[in-house]
Amino acid sequence: MNSPTDDKLVVETVVIGGGLAGLTAAVALANADVSTVLVSTSPPPDNRTTALLAGSVTALDSLTVWPRCREHAAPLRTMRIIDDRSGLLRAPEVTFDAEEIGLEAFGYNLENRHLTAGLDSRAAELGSLLRLEGSVQAITIGQRAATVRLGDGRSIDARLVVGADGRNSICRSAAGIGTEFRNYPQAALALSLSHSRPHHSTSTEFHTATGPFTLVPLPGARSSLVWVVDPARAEELVRLDDGALSEEIEQRSHSVVGKIMVEAGRGLFHLSMQNAHSFAANRIALIGEAAHVIPPIGAQGLNLGLRDAATITELVIKARRNRTDIGSPNLMARYDRLRRIDVQTRSAAVDLLNRSLLSDFLPLHGLHGLGLYLLQRIGPLRRTIMREGVTPRTGEPRLMRGEAL
């Protein structure tokens, strides 16, 4: 590994973007002794939380990251869906219990700052990982390597570039990959709160006419909230003082966790969906929001990004073992195939659920209610949906199954 002061670095992989997906990819690659440089800028404070599904927890545990943040996470043992729309065709309440499919929990919810700290701690121990702070000015694709040029004049040659630089990805542009984009007439208010009643490790999702209102457990008598409403209403909510917003949330939640007290730090995000036409090309593999953006519904976003990171790591390790080029067109095509089915399936499911809530078309309301009714009444169907949501049969890499790479 070169010195961080060298003007020219030569490594096997360079990861662009230090968010949770990029940081996980860098740790996973370096954990397998793949010489890796992680290039990122200083991130802004992140008050959001993440619901990590069981496979993501297994992967982080395999990387010895999970023990560093486990104490800050709350288990998600029960998931409850409540149809809170007005009208005649309201569905019955549906409850999913992790023990029904042999799991202690569907996953764990924790604040992003604790997950980032756990990844940072592990990254600092890995001799194969060099972290550079800076911006990327250009990426040039060559026959044998890609060259990443930084704003301070340094450059990095790597066989493979992992693009984890978000929805406006420079890596995606450098690879010549376009996107499909869709805006939704919705915005999500995200924050954490405390409450007077215990949550009993239960995530409660109210389906409303403007989108989901979801309370997800945090340790103690605390939860995180994602409240999807129309953008004008979201702007009104985010401007309320703590007391008024607490009352609004308590009313919308029907006091299921008692009295609400919002905590500092509110995020407001306009909802959209974006998928890259290809997830890899020209020695660049896209992960996380550089590859796909979906609404914050069903805890799919970051979990998809972590599966991206685990998949590209698995392919790189296999290519090195076979002494083949880790940035070859064949590996790029293989990565794209492995991730596309998983991402497209989950994107379509989230889109369908979201549109069914927004639609005024009565038969669609009926289908939504019928689907929830069948999930509640038919055990095998409910268990199949639960297993697929937590541990998908397609697109789950070995790291997420706790298997050696």
N, C-alpha and C positions, 0 to 999 in steps of 0.2 A: 504494500500500500504506500502510495506517495505521501509526502508531507503536505499538510493543508496550505502551506505557503508556496508550494510549487505553482508556477504559471500554467503548467500542463500536467494534468492528471490522466492516468490510464488505468481503467478498472473494467471489471466485467459488466456491471450494471450501474446505472445512475437512476435514482428515483427523484422525480421533480414534484415537489409538494409535500409539506410536512403536516397535513391534516391526519386524522385518525387512520384513514385507509393507506395513505402514503407511508406513514410512520410504521404501520403494521407490516407493510410490504418490505420496507427496509430492514426491519428487525428479523422477519422471516428469512429473507435472503442471506443476511449476514450470519444468522444463527446456523445456516447450512454452510458457512465458510465461503460464501460467494462474495468476492470483493465488491463493495457497494459504496457509492457516495449518495448521500441524501442532501438535496439542495432545497432550501426553504427560506421563507422570510419569517420574521417574528409574527406569530399569530395574535390577533386581538383576543381579549378576554372572552371565554366561551361559557355562557351560563346554561347552555342546553344540557339535556340528558340523553342517554341512549339506552334503549331496551335491547340488550344483547340476547339473541336466541341461543339455544343450547349448543349448536354447532360452533358458533362464534366463541362461546365460553370455552369449549373444548380446545379450539385452536389457540386461544390466548393462554390456556393452561399448559399446552404443549410447549409454548414459547417461554414458559416461566414468567409470564406477565400477570396472569390472573391472581396469583397469590399476593401480588403487590397492591391490588385494588379491591380484592374480595370484600374486605371489611366495610367498604363504602357502598356496597351494592345490596339491593333488596330483591329477594326471590319473587318471581311471578308464578304463583302456583295455580291461580284461578283467573280466568278471563271471562268477563261478563259483558254481553251486548244487550242494550236496552233500546228498543225503538221508541224514540221520543218525538216523533213527528205527529202532527195533528191529522185527523182524518179517520175514516172508517176502517182502513186496511192496515192497522198497526199489527206488527208481528209480536209473538210472545217473547219474553226474555229468554236468552240462550246463555247457558253457562258451560264453560269448558274447564275441566280439571286435569292438571298434568298427570296425576297419578293414574288416570284412566288409560294412558298410553305408556305407563311404566316409568315416568320421569318424576324426579323430585320437584322440578320446576320447568316451565317452558323456557325460562331464561332469567336474566337479572337486569335490573334497571339501576343505572348509576350516573352521576354527573360526569360530563365529558372531561372536566379538569382532573378527576381522579384517574380516569382511563389514560389520559395523556401522560400524567405523572408516572404511571406504571410502565408505559411504553418507553418514556424517556429514561427511566431508571435502567431498564433492560438494555436499551440502546447503548448506554454509556459503558456497559460491560463487554461489548462485542468488538473484538480487535479487527474484524473484517469490515466494520462500518465507520465511515468518515462523514461527519456532518458539516456542511458548509452553509453559512447564512448569506443569502444574496438572491438576486433576481436573475432570471434567464433572459438573455437578449435574443438569442437565435439558436436554432438546432439545424445542423446540416447532416443529411443522410449520405453516407458513403457506402461503398460496396462491402467493406469489411467491418465498419464501425460507424457509429453516429458521433458527431462532435457537438457538445453543448457549450455555448459561449455565455459566460456570466457578465454581469454588469461591471465588475471590477477588472475585466480584461483576462481573467483566467479562463481556461477551457478544459473540458473533460472529454476524453475519448472512451466510449463504452460500446460493447457489443449489443447491449439492449438498454433502451430507455423505457422506464415505467412512468407513464404520465398520470400523476395523481394531483393535477393542478386545477381541478374544479371545472365548473360548467363553461367557463370562458378559456378553455385549455389552449395554451401555446403548443403543447405537445400534439394535440389533436390537429391543429392547423398545420404543423410541420409535417405530420404524416399524410396530409391531404385528405383527411376524413371529414365528411360533412355530417350534419345531424338532422333529425326530425324534431320539431319543437311544437309544443301546444301549451297555451296559457289557459288557466282556469279562472273563472270569476270569483275567486276565493283568496283569502289570506289566513294564515295561521298565527295565532298568538301563543307563544310558548313561554312558560315560566315555571318556577317551583313554588310550593306553598306548604304550610303546615295546617293541621286540622285537629279537631277535638276528639274525634272517634278513630279507632284503629282501622286500618285498611285490610287487615287479615290477608296480606299478600295477594290481594285481588285487584286486577286492573279492570276498570269499568269504562266502557265505551258507549256513550249515548249517540245514537244516530239521529241527527236533526235535519231539518230541511235545508240547512246551509252547509252541512258536512259534519264529521264526527267531533264530539267533545269527549276527550279521553283523559282519564286520571290514571296514572301509573305509579305504583308504590315506590317510595324511596325509604331508606332506613328510618326507623322510628315512626312518629306520627307525622310523616311528610309524604308528599306525592309530587310528581311533575304533571303538568297539564299541557295538552295541545288542543286548542280550541279553534276550529275552522269555521269562519264566518265570511260574509261578503266584505270586500276591502273597506268600504265606508264604515261599516260597523266595527271592523278591526281597528281602524284609526281612532274611533270614539273610545273603544275599550282601553287602548294603550295610553290614552291621555288621562284616564281616571286616576284619582289618588288611590292610595292603597286600601283605604276603608271602603270606598265605593266599589272598587274592582272586586274586593273580597266578597261583598254582598252580591254582586252580579254572578260571581262564580258559584257561590253557595246556592243561589236561587236556581241557576241552570243545572246544578248537580243534584237538585232535590235533597240537599243536605245528607247525602249518603255517607259522607265522612264527617258530618257535623259542621261546626263553625269553621270558616275558612279564614286564614291569614296569609296573604300573599307575601312572598319574599322579594328582596331586591333583585333586579335583573330581569328585564322583559325583552323578548325577541319577537319581531314581527316579520313574517316571511310570506311573500306572494307565491301562490301555488302554480307550478308548471310541471310539464313532463318533457324530457328531452332524451333521445336515444341516439347514439352515434351509429352511422351507417355500417361501420365495422369497428370492432373493439381492438383491432391491432393491424398495423401495416407498416412497412418500411422501418423495421427495427424499433418500433414504438408500440408498446402495449398500454392500453388505457384502463385505468381502474377508478372506482368510485365515481364521483360526479363528472369526471372527465369523460366517462363512458355512458353514464345513465343518471338521469335525475327523475325521481318520482315523488309524488306528494307524501307528506309525513303521515301515512296511514298504514296500519298493520305492521309497523316496526320493520319495514323492508329495506329502507335506504342504506344505512351503514352496514347492515348484515350482508347485503349484496356486495358492497365494496370490500368487505373482509373476505368474502368468498373469491372475489377477483384476485385479491392479494395472495391468498392461499393457492389459487389455481396457477398463477404465473410462476410462483415459487416452485411448485411441484414440477411444472414443465421445464424450468431452468435446471433443476437438479437432475432430472432424467436426461436432459440433453448433455449436461456435463459428464454424466456417468457413461453416456454413449459416445462421448468425444465428438459431438456435433455442435454446430453453431447455435448459440442460445438466442440469436436474433434472426434466424433464418426465416424465409417465407413460409416454410412448412410449419415451424413453431408458431408463427403469427396466425396462420390459418387454423391451427389446432386450438389455440387459445380462444379465438373468435367463436369457433363452433361450440366449445365447451361452455362458454359463458352465455351465448345468445339465447338458448332455449330457456335457461333459468331466468334471465333478465326479462325476456319478452313475456313469459308466462306470468310473472309476478307484476309486471307493469300493466298487463291487460287486466288482471284481477283487480288491482287497485283502481284503475281507470273505470272499470265497470261498476264497482261498488260506489265510487264517488259520483258517477253520473246517475246512478239509480237514486241517490239521495237528493240530487239537485233537480231531477226531472219532475215536471208537473203531470206527466203522462200516467194516468191512473193504472193501466195494466202493468206498467213497469213497477209501480209501487206494490202492486199485488205480487209480482214475481219476487221482489225483494223480501216481502213478508213470507211468502211461501218457502223461499230458500231458508230463512231462519227457522221457520216451523219444522221443516224437514231435518235440519241439523239438530234441533232439540229432540225430535221424536225418534230418529233413526240412528242408533248407536254406532253401527259399523261405518256409516257415512261420516258421522261426527269425528270418529277416531281417525279415519283416513285423512280428513281435512286437517286435523290437528297434527298428525305425523308429517304431512307434506309441508305444512306451514313452518314447522320447527326443524325437521331433518329431511329436506327434499331428496327424492329418489334420484333426480337428475341434477347435475351441476354441483354436487357436494364433493370437494376435494378431500384427499386423505388427511390433511391436517385437521379438518373439521370433524373427522371421525376418530381422531386420536391415534392414527396409524403412523408408523415410521415412514419417512419420505425416502 
